[in-house]
Amino acid sequence: MFLNLQDKGLLLRIDTQALKVLDTWNVAPCGQPSAMDMDKKNERVFIGCRSGVFAAVDGNTGQGHHDAADRAWRRMRSSSMRRRD
């Protein structure tokens, strides 16, 4: 299980059986991580940030893929905005 600490910009990986924190990862440049979803098949955690950044984190290692995720998010948003016109 994963938990965002919005005020600290952290993502926690939690063992729900032992009720303990396994890992704590900084998700900078994601300011105030809020919305979160997971791709269980590929072990990716996707985080929407109030700072306007979109982050993707490897759910096993905590390695961030922020830049690539943010570019994909911006492309998707810009193409959906064009369709509304």
N, CA, C and O atoms as a MOPAC input file, in Angstrom:
PM7 MOZYME 1SCF
protein

 N      0.84400 1    -1.15500 1     0.00000 1
 C      0.00000 1     0.00000 1     0.00000 1
 C      0.90400 1     1.23700 1     0.00000 1
 O      2.01500 1     1.21600 1     0.53000 1
 N      0.40000 1     2.30100 1    -0.60400 1
 C      1.15700 1     3.54900 1    -0.68400 1
 C      0.34000 1     4.68200 1    -0.07800 1
 O     -0.88900 1     4.69100 1    -0.14800 1
 N      1.04900 1     5.63800 1     0.51800 1
 C      0.40300 1     6.78100 1     1.14000 1
 C      1.19900 1     8.04000 1     0.80900 1
 O      2.42100 1     8.06600 1     0.95700 1
 N      0.49700 1     9.08800 1     0.35900 1
 C      1.12400 1    10.39200 1     0.12600 1
 C      1.14600 1    11.18000 1     1.42100 1
 O      0.14500 1    11.23400 1     2.13600 1
 N      2.27500 1    11.78700 1     1.72500 1
 C      2.32700 1    12.77400 1     2.80300 1
 C      2.37600 1    14.13300 1     2.11100 1
 O      3.44600 1    14.65800 1     1.80300 1
 N      1.20900 1    14.67600 1     1.88200 1
 C      1.06500 1    15.86000 1     1.05000 1
 C      1.88400 1    17.03800 1     1.57100 1
 O      2.51400 1    17.74000 1     0.77900 1
 N      1.89000 1    17.26600 1     2.86200 1
 C      2.58900 1    18.42600 1     3.41900 1
 C      4.10700 1    18.28700 1     3.38700 1
 O      4.81400 1    19.28600 1     3.51400 1
 N      4.61900 1    17.07600 1     3.22200 1
 C      6.06500 1    16.85000 1     3.21800 1
 C      6.62300 1    16.46300 1     1.84500 1
 O      7.84000 1    16.40500 1     1.66900 1
 N      5.73700 1    16.19600 1     0.86200 1
 C      6.19000 1    15.79900 1    -0.47200 1
 C      6.82100 1    14.41700 1    -0.48900 1
 O      7.80100 1    14.18000 1    -1.19500 1
 N      6.25000 1    13.50100 1     0.30000 1
 C      6.79700 1    12.15000 1     0.41600 1
 C      5.75800 1    11.10800 1     0.03000 1
 O      4.55200 1    11.33400 1     0.12800 1
 N      6.26300 1     9.95600 1    -0.41500 1
 C      5.44600 1     8.78200 1    -0.68900 1
 C      5.93500 1     7.66400 1     0.22300 1
 O      7.12600 1     7.35400 1     0.24700 1
 N      5.01400 1     7.05600 1     0.97500 1
 C      5.36800 1     5.95300 1     1.86800 1
 C      4.89300 1     4.64600 1     1.26300 1
 O      3.79000 1     4.56200 1     0.72300 1
 N      5.73800 1     3.62300 1     1.36000 1
 C      5.32300 1     2.26300 1     1.02100 1
 C      5.10400 1     1.55500 1     2.34900 1
 O      5.99700 1     1.51700 1     3.19400 1
 N      3.90300 1     0.99000 1     2.53100 1
 C      3.49900 1     0.45300 1     3.82300 1
 C      3.20100 1    -1.03500 1     3.70900 1
 O      2.55600 1    -1.48000 1     2.76000 1
 N      3.68000 1    -1.80200 1     4.69300 1
 C      3.34300 1    -3.21500 1     4.81700 1
 C      2.05900 1    -3.28200 1     5.64200 1
 O      2.07900 1    -3.01800 1     6.84400 1
 N      0.94600 1    -3.63400 1     5.00200 1
 C     -0.33500 1    -3.63000 1     5.69100 1
 C     -0.50100 1    -4.80200 1     6.66200 1
 O     -1.34600 1    -4.75000 1     7.55500 1
 N      0.29500 1    -5.85000 1     6.49500 1
 C      0.22500 1    -6.97400 1     7.43000 1
 C      0.95800 1    -6.65200 1     8.73100 1
 O      0.43900 1    -6.88700 1     9.82300 1
 N      2.16400 1    -6.11400 1     8.60100 1
 C      2.97300 1    -5.79300 1     9.78100 1
 C      2.66600 1    -4.40400 1    10.33400 1
 O      3.11400 1    -4.05000 1    11.42400 1
 N      1.89400 1    -3.61500 1     9.57000 1
 C      1.55500 1    -2.24700 1     9.95100 1
 C      2.79800 1    -1.39800 1    10.22200 1
 O      2.93300 1    -0.76800 1    11.27100 1
 N      3.70600 1    -1.40600 1     9.23000 1
 C      4.90600 1    -0.58400 1     9.36100 1
 C      5.28700 1     0.01100 1     8.01100 1
 O      4.92600 1    -0.50700 1     6.95400 1
 N      6.02200 1     1.10700 1     8.07900 1
 C      6.49900 1     1.78400 1     6.87600 1
 C      7.74600 1     1.05100 1     6.38200 1
 O      8.71600 1     0.89400 1     7.12400 1
 N      7.71200 1     0.60500 1     5.12900 1
 C      8.85200 1    -0.09300 1     4.53700 1
 C      9.84100 1     0.88100 1     3.91100 1
 O     11.05300 1     0.72600 1     4.05900 1
 N      9.32000 1     1.88300 1     3.21100 1
 C     10.16400 1     2.84600 1     2.51300 1
 C      9.51900 1     4.22300 1     2.55800 1
 O      8.29700 1     4.35600 1     2.61500 1
 N     10.36700 1     5.23900 1     2.53200 1
 C      9.92400 1     6.62900 1     2.43100 1
 C     10.68000 1     7.25000 1     1.27900 1
 O     11.91000 1     7.27600 1     1.27400 1
 N      9.93500 1     7.75600 1     0.29100 1
 C     10.55800 1     8.31600 1    -0.90800 1
 C     10.13900 1     9.76200 1    -1.11100 1
 O      8.96500 1    10.10600 1    -0.97100 1
 N     11.10100 1    10.59900 1    -1.43900 1
 C     10.84800 1    11.98500 1    -1.78300 1
 C     10.36100 1    12.01100 1    -3.22900 1
 O     10.98200 1    11.39900 1    -4.09800 1
 N      9.25600 1    12.71100 1    -3.49800 1
 C      8.71400 1    12.74500 1    -4.85200 1
 C      8.93200 1    14.10400 1    -5.52700 1
 O      8.21500 1    14.45700 1    -6.46400 1
 N      9.92800 1    14.86300 1    -5.04600 1
 C     10.25800 1    16.15100 1    -5.67500 1
 C     10.60000 1    15.90300 1    -7.13700 1
 O     11.25100 1    14.90400 1    -7.44500 1
 N     10.19100 1    16.76300 1    -8.03000 1
 C      9.65600 1    18.11200 1    -7.86200 1
 C      8.14200 1    18.15800 1    -7.69500 1
 O      7.53300 1    19.20900 1    -7.89600 1
 N      7.54600 1    17.07100 1    -7.34300 1
 C      6.10100 1    17.01600 1    -7.12300 1
 C      5.77800 1    17.70800 1    -5.80700 1
 O      6.01000 1    17.15300 1    -4.73300 1
 N      5.24500 1    18.91800 1    -5.89300 1
 C      4.86800 1    19.64700 1    -4.69100 1
 C      3.45500 1    19.28400 1    -4.28100 1
 O      2.53800 1    19.33600 1    -5.10100 1
 N      3.27100 1    18.92400 1    -3.05100 1
 C      1.98500 1    18.52500 1    -2.49000 1
 C      1.32500 1    17.39300 1    -3.27900 1
 O      0.30200 1    17.61200 1    -3.92700 1
 N      1.89100 1    16.19900 1    -3.23100 1
 C      1.26700 1    15.06100 1    -3.92100 1
 C     -0.13600 1    14.82100 1    -3.36900 1
 O     -0.33000 1    14.73500 1    -2.15700 1
 N     -1.10200 1    14.71400 1    -4.26500 1
 C     -2.47200 1    14.56000 1    -3.78000 1
 C     -3.16400 1    13.35500 1    -4.40900 1
 O     -3.37000 1    12.35200 1    -3.72600 1
 N     -3.52500 1    13.42000 1    -5.67400 1
 C     -4.20200 1    12.29400 1    -6.32000 1
 C     -3.20200 1    11.18300 1    -6.62600 1
 O     -2.05600 1    11.44900 1    -6.99000 1
 N     -3.64500 1     9.94500 1    -6.47400 1
 C     -2.72500 1     8.83700 1    -6.68500 1
 C     -3.48100 1     7.64300 1    -7.25800 1
 O     -4.63600 1     7.39200 1    -6.91600 1
 N     -2.79100 1     6.90900 1    -8.14500 1
 C     -3.32800 1     5.66400 1    -8.69600 1
 C     -2.15000 1     4.73600 1    -8.93800 1
 O     -0.99700 1     5.16400 1    -8.89000 1
 N     -2.43700 1     3.46200 1    -9.19900 1
 C     -1.35200 1     2.49800 1    -9.38300 1
 C     -1.63500 1     1.56300 1   -10.53800 1
 O     -2.75900 1     1.10000 1   -10.73300 1
 N     -0.59100 1     1.29700 1   -11.29600 1
 C     -0.61100 1     0.26500 1   -12.32800 1
 C      0.03600 1    -0.96100 1   -11.67900 1
 O      1.26100 1    -1.08100 1   -11.65300 1
 N     -0.78100 1    -1.85800 1   -11.16400 1
 C     -0.26800 1    -3.01700 1   -10.41800 1
 C      0.55700 1    -3.95000 1   -11.29100 1
 O      1.54200 1    -4.52700 1   -10.82900 1
 N      0.16100 1    -4.10000 1   -12.54800 1
 C      0.87900 1    -5.00400 1   -13.45000 1
 C      2.33500 1    -4.57200 1   -13.62500 1
 O      3.24200 1    -5.40400 1   -13.61900 1
 N      2.54900 1    -3.26900 1   -13.78200 1
 C      3.90000 1    -2.73900 1   -14.01000 1
 C      4.52000 1    -2.10100 1   -12.77600 1
 O      5.60100 1    -1.51900 1   -12.85100 1
 N      3.83300 1    -2.21000 1   -11.63300 1
 C      4.33500 1    -1.67600 1   -10.36600 1
 C      4.72500 1    -0.19800 1   -10.46500 1
 O      5.81300 1     0.19700 1   -10.04600 1
 N      3.82100 1     0.61000 1   -11.02300 1
 C      4.04800 1     2.05000 1   -11.13100 1
 C      2.98900 1     2.78200 1   -10.31100 1
 O      1.80700 1     2.44000 1   -10.35300 1
 N      3.43000 1     3.78900 1    -9.57000 1
 C      2.53100 1     4.64900 1    -8.81400 1
 C      2.49400 1     5.99000 1    -9.54000 1
 O      3.53700 1     6.59300 1    -9.79200 1
 N      1.30300 1     6.45000 1    -9.87200 1
 C      1.13100 1     7.72300 1   -10.57200 1
 C      0.56500 1     8.73300 1    -9.59200 1
 O     -0.40400 1     8.45700 1    -8.88500 1
 N      1.18400 1     9.90900 1    -9.55800 1
 C      0.80800 1    10.91700 1    -8.57800 1
 C      0.53000 1    12.24500 1    -9.26800 1
 O      1.36300 1    12.75200 1   -10.01900 1
 N     -0.63600 1    12.79800 1    -9.01100 1
 C     -0.96000 1    14.15000 1    -9.44600 1
 C     -0.59600 1    15.10600 1    -8.32000 1
 O     -0.91500 1    14.86000 1    -7.15600 1
 N      0.06600 1    16.18700 1    -8.67000 1
 C      0.60400 1    17.09700 1    -7.65400 1
 C     -0.04200 1    18.47300 1    -7.76900 1
 O     -0.28400 1    18.96200 1    -8.87200 1
 N     -0.31400 1    19.08400 1    -6.64300 1
 C     -0.92600 1    20.40700 1    -6.65300 1
 C     -0.01800 1    21.45900 1    -7.26400 1
 O     -0.48300 1    22.53600 1    -7.63600 1
 N      1.25300 1    21.16700 1    -7.37300 1
 C      2.19400 1    22.09800 1    -8.00500 1
 C      2.05000 1    22.09500 1    -9.53300 1
 O      2.70100 1    22.88500 1   -10.21700 1
 N      1.19100 1    21.19900 1   -10.07300 1
 C      0.97900 1    21.12300 1   -11.51100 1
 C      1.84400 1    20.08600 1   -12.19900 1
 O      1.77300 1    19.93100 1   -13.41900 1
 N      2.65500 1    19.37900 1   -11.43900 1
 C      3.52700 1    18.33500 1   -11.98200 1
 C      2.82500 1    16.98900 1   -11.84200 1
 O      2.04800 1    16.77700 1   -10.91200 1
 N      3.10300 1    16.09300 1   -12.76200 1
 C      2.60500 1    14.72300 1   -12.70300 1
 C      3.81700 1    13.82400 1   -12.50800 1
 O      4.80300 1    13.96200 1   -13.23100 1
 N      3.76700 1    12.90600 1   -11.54900 1
 C      4.91800 1    12.04900 1   -11.26200 1
 C      4.55300 1    10.58300 1   -11.43000 1
 O      3.40900 1    10.18600 1   -11.21100 1
 N      5.52900 1     9.79300 1   -11.81800 1
 C      5.39800 1     8.34100 1   -11.86900 1
 C      6.58700 1     7.76100 1   -11.10200 1
 O      7.73000 1     8.16700 1   -11.30900 1
 N      6.30600 1     6.81700 1   -10.22400 1
 C      7.33300 1     6.24400 1    -9.35300 1
 C      7.28200 1     4.72600 1    -9.47200 1
 O      6.20300 1     4.13300 1    -9.49200 1
 N      8.44700 1     4.10400 1    -9.55100 1
 C      8.53000 1     2.64700 1    -9.52500 1
 C      8.13000 1     2.19500 1    -8.12300 1
 O      8.76100 1     2.58900 1    -7.14200 1
 N      7.09700 1     1.37900 1    -8.02300 1
 C      6.57300 1     0.94300 1    -6.73800 1
 C      7.46900 1     0.00700 1    -5.96300 1
 O      7.20800 1    -0.25100 1    -4.78800 1
 N      8.51600 1    -0.51200 1    -6.57900 1
 C      9.45800 1    -1.39800 1    -5.88400 1
 C     10.70000 1    -0.65900 1    -5.40900 1
 O     11.22700 1    -0.94600 1    -4.33400 1
 N     11.16800 1     0.29300 1    -6.21000 1
 C     12.44500 1     0.94500 1    -5.90900 1
 C     12.32200 1     2.40300 1    -5.48500 1
 O     13.24200 1     2.95200 1    -4.87800 1
 N     11.18500 1     3.03700 1    -5.80200 1
 C     11.02300 1     4.45300 1    -5.51100 1
 C     11.66100 1     5.35900 1    -6.53400 1
 O     11.62000 1     6.58200 1    -6.40200 1
 N     12.25400 1     4.76200 1    -7.56100 1
 C     12.89100 1     5.55700 1    -8.60900 1
 C     11.82300 1     6.35100 1    -9.34900 1
 O     10.80200 1     5.80500 1    -9.76600 1
 N     12.07400 1     7.64400 1    -9.50400 1
 C     11.10900 1     8.51800 1   -10.15800 1
 C     11.27400 1     8.55500 1   -11.65500 1
 O     12.38000 1     8.43700 1   -12.18200 1
 N     10.16400 1     8.71900 1   -12.32600 1
 C     10.12300 1     8.89200 1   -13.77600 1
 C      9.34600 1    10.17100 1   -14.05200 1
 O      8.49600 1    10.21900 1   -14.94200 1
 N      9.65200 1    11.21000 1   -13.27100 1
 C      8.85800 1    12.42900 1   -13.27300 1
 C      8.87200 1    13.15800 1   -14.60200 1
 O      7.81700 1    13.55800 1   -15.09400 1
 N     10.02600 1    13.33700 1   -15.18400 1
 C     10.11300 1    14.12300 1   -16.41600 1
 C      9.32700 1    13.47600 1   -17.55500 1
 O      8.55300 1    14.14900 1   -18.23600 1
 N      9.52000 1    12.19200 1   -17.76000 1
 C      8.80800 1    11.49600 1   -18.84000 1
 C      7.31300 1    11.48100 1   -18.56300 1
 O      6.51400 1    11.67500 1   -19.47900 1
 N      6.92900 1    11.25600 1   -17.33000 1
 C      5.51000 1    11.22600 1   -16.98300 1
 C      4.88700 1    12.60200 1   -17.17700 1
 O      3.77100 1    12.71900 1   -17.68300 1
 N      5.61000 1    13.63900 1   -16.77400 1
 C      5.07900 1    14.99400 1   -16.90500 1
 C      4.91900 1    15.37900 1   -18.37700 1
 O      3.92400 1    16.00000 1   -18.75100 1
 N      5.88800 1    15.01300 1   -19.20600 1
 C      5.77700 1    15.31400 1   -20.64800 1
 C      4.58000 1    14.59300 1   -21.25900 1
 O      3.84500 1    15.18000 1   -22.05400 1
 N      4.37700 1    13.33000 1   -20.89600 1
 C      3.23700 1    12.56200 1   -21.42800 1
 C      1.92400 1    13.17400 1   -20.96100 1
 O      0.97700 1    13.27400 1   -21.74200 1
 N      1.85300 1    13.58400 1   -19.70600 1
 C      0.64900 1    14.19800 1   -19.15700 1
 C      0.32400 1    15.50100 1   -19.88800 1
 O     -0.82900 1    15.74800 1   -20.24100 1
 N      1.34000 1    16.33100 1   -20.11300 1
 C      1.11300 1    17.60500 1   -20.80300 1
 C      0.66600 1    17.38700 1   -22.25200 1
 O     -0.19600 1    18.11200 1   -22.74900 1
 N      1.24600 1    16.39100 1   -22.93100 1
 C      0.81800 1    16.08600 1   -24.30800 1
 C     -0.63500 1    15.62900 1   -24.32400 1
 O     -1.41400 1    16.05700 1   -25.17500 1
 N     -0.99600 1    14.76700 1   -23.39100 1
 C     -2.35800 1    14.26100 1   -23.32700 1
 C     -3.34200 1    15.39800 1   -23.04500 1
 O     -4.39700 1    15.47500 1   -23.67400 1
 N     -3.00300 1    16.27200 1   -22.10900 1
 C     -3.89000 1    17.39200 1   -21.78200 1
 C     -4.03200 1    18.35300 1   -22.94800 1
 O     -5.13200 1    18.82600 1   -23.23200 1
 N     -2.92400 1    18.64800 1   -23.63000 1
 C     -3.00900 1    19.60700 1   -24.73600 1
 C     -3.82000 1    19.02600 1   -25.89300 1
 O     -4.55400 1    19.76200 1   -26.55300 1
 N     -3.70500 1    17.72900 1   -26.15100 1
 C     -4.48400 1    17.13700 1   -27.23800 1
 C     -5.96700 1    17.07400 1   -26.86700 1
 O     -6.81800 1    17.23500 1   -27.74100 1
 N     -6.29400 1    16.84500 1   -25.60800 1
 C     -7.70800 1    16.81800 1   -25.21600 1
 C     -8.29900 1    18.22200 1   -25.24500 1
 O     -9.48600 1    18.37700 1   -25.53200 1
 N     -7.50800 1    19.24200 1   -24.95800 1
 C     -7.98100 1    20.62400 1   -25.01500 1
 C     -8.26800 1    21.02100 1   -26.46300 1
 O     -9.23300 1    21.73900 1   -26.72500 1
 N     -7.44200 1    20.56500 1   -27.40000 1
 C     -7.66000 1    20.89800 1   -28.80400 1
 C     -8.95400 1    20.27300 1   -29.30900 1
 O     -9.63900 1    20.86500 1   -30.14400 1
 N     -9.29900 1    19.08800 1   -28.81600 1
 C    -10.51400 1    18.41100 1   -29.26700 1
 C    -11.76900 1    19.16700 1   -28.85100 1
 O    -12.80400 1    19.05800 1   -29.51000 1
 N    -11.69100 1    19.93000 1   -27.77100 1
 C    -12.85900 1    20.66800 1   -27.28700 1
 C    -13.17700 1    21.86000 1   -28.15400 1
 O    -14.31800 1    22.32400 1   -28.16500 1
 N    -12.19800 1    22.37300 1   -28.88500 1
 C    -12.40900 1    23.57700 1   -29.70400 1
 C    -13.36100 1    23.34300 1   -30.85900 1
 O    -13.63300 1    24.26300 1   -31.63100 1

